[in-house]
Amino acid sequence: MGDRQHAIALYNQGVEASKQNQYPTHLQHAYKLFASACFADPTWWQAFYQAGNNNVDQKLGFSALACFRRALQCEITDPVEHARVFANMCWQLEESAQVDEALECGLKSIEADPNCVLGHLNLSVVYRDLDDTANSVKHAEQAYAIDPTNMLSEINMAFANLFARNFATGLKFFEKRFEWRLHHFLHYPYPQWHGEKGKTVVLVADQGLGDTLSYARFVRQACERAGYVHAIVQHELMRLFQHAFVDIKNLNIIPGLQANFPAADAWTTFVSLPNALGLNDDEIRNAPQIKAPHFSLPKSWKVKDRKFHIGIAWGGSPLNDIDRHRNIPMTEFYELYRVPGVQLYSLQVGERGREMVDSGGAPLIGDLTPYIHDIVDTVALMQDLDLVITVESALGHICALAEKECWIPYSFYGRDYRIGLTGEDQLWSKHTIFRQDKTAQWRPVFNRIIAALQDRLQTS
């Protein structure tokens, strides 16, 4: 045994340092103190455990795992503490795409302490990775039963149920997102709308562009229930919404998320509409898509003498939690030229569009983004493409709107609840899914896409 007293003093200083988030280097300072505590007493599990948590906070996943393993090699007499280490290790293993060992650690955490909320939460996520929605919901419910005031329990109940296709229940629990991350909504100058008749309602986007587009199918029902609706939408959707809802007299469509607060009785968001309207699973699933205008663009962008024209996108919004899983290296798409007759076109908007040029793709990929100013332009371009291949992002939702065939290279660990775990039971789309396995590698996915393209061109 080392100098436990000195280790405790260093540990306590590290804990205090980690709380000083007003200083940009607080985690690095805490890191040094926790590391010093580990060396002061190499037999003390708590120093290694906290060092692991500090590494997690610094996004140092592999060293965090090693710290947790080291903590488990020390004596831990309290089963509750033992469960905490296993639970945190389970989470980090899942984050590191080591799902099999994550499952083992999660089960060990609740074996040590059946009331370990974090253990049940993490097991719910791991079982979802393994396509086991029954166990995912079971552990989500157990975590919620143990501590219904735990915000993460409610958020996990949302996603466990959404992936299990319990849409009404999942969206009800997803309302906790405002308390969880979207605190500014709680400071609006009016209360949240819960479907009361005759109210003047401010309707805003709280998720991404694809979510606003997907949930726009409930705007008509909201306008039938409310007295008047002010819909504040992303500018890319303005022209589409003006066309789709031109006949609704009690709807005012306002561009931009930074608009002034109009006079109103209540607020809600597009994703909250099914819950506010009290819709059940079938009503959510069967709500019809809005209609896009028919609009054409010049076809001078089309490369002559190519047989099959494919729009592609390799990245989504960096603000999305699943972004690091779903984004694809640009270079994977070059492999599609193993199929003779293919011509690729970029529909990738935003900063990641530059990757096409930086990776040498300018001779290979036609850039359509100069034609794109909004969703209506994208739909118009899609009319002259044979296929779109895209990461799970807003572009997939636009394909559903345009009824354009869409293939999605689908991440194993990211995934979207509307597509579901395997893509066999999609909500509001019928895309073809090429899913990663648990190794989270893209090359096998693209090998399957190439084989499917070869089959398509041979039969066309």
Secondary structure, DSSP 8 states (H G I E B T S, - for coil): ---HHHHHHHHHHHHHHHH-TTSTTHHHHHHHHHHHHHHH-TT-HHHHHHHHHHHHHTT-HHHHHHHHHHHHTS----HHHHHHHHHHHHHHHHHTT-HHHHHHHHHHHHHH-TT-HHHHHHHHHHHHHTT-HHHHHHHHHHHHHH-TT-HHHHHHHHHHHHHTT-HHHHHHHHTTHHHHT-GGGGGSSS-B--S-TT-EEEEE--S-HHHHHHHGGGHHHHHHHSSEEEEEE-GGGHHHHHHHTTT-TTEEEEE-TT----S-SEEEETTTHHHHTT--HHHHHT-------------TTS-TT-SEEEEEE----TTSTTHHHH---HHHHHGGGGSTTEEEEE---SGGGHHHHHTT-TTTEEE-GGG-SSHHHHHHHHTT-SEEEE-SSHHHHHHHHHT--EEEEE-SSS--TTT-SSSSS-SS---EEEE--TT--SHHHHHHHHHHHHHHHHH-
